[in-house]
Amino acid sequence: MRTNNDSGQDTKTLVRHILKSAEDIYRTVKLSVPPEWLTSDMTVAQLRVLLTLHADGPSQMSSIAASIEVAVSTATGIMDNLVRKGLVTRGDDTEDRRLVICTLSPQGQETINRVWTLGQFQMEKLLRGLSVEQLKKADEVAGFLLTNVTSKSSNSV
């Protein structure tokens, strides 16, 4: 088990404390959800597909299914509903017409942009009221997290 050399605290304990603090923050802030989302007929699985297409770009059904960890037949059903809602389009692969490529439609991209904008608004709300010094520390932590995630993703390639 690794320890943090500066404070001698156990890494696992620190991670648990950070996660608990994050949970307390989100519970206290009472994240606002747009009313139309509460009445939306979009399922969590459909949102996961939209987020996958946003992150990965146009993709084959098998890649989407693997990303959201469902069977291809399940992903196909989810995709059928998203196509009916006008959030995703299907097209042929230019190199192999047997393959179907799924892409966010303009309406699907707009939906993801609203999700992203809401997330940014919530983060801005959390940062408001911090001093310049606290914001510098938050910026430093964000940099640490970005470096960590980018180094892990480049190592897994």
Buried (B, 14 or more C-beta within 10 A) or exposed (E): EEEEEEEEEEEEEEEEEEEEEEEEEEEEEEBEEEEEEEEEEBEEBBBBBBBBBBEEEEBBBEBBBBBBEBEBEEBBEBBEBBBEBEBBBEEEEEEEEEEBBBBBBEEBBEBBEEBEEBEEEBEEEBEEEEEEEEEEEBEEEEEEEEEEEEEEEEEEE
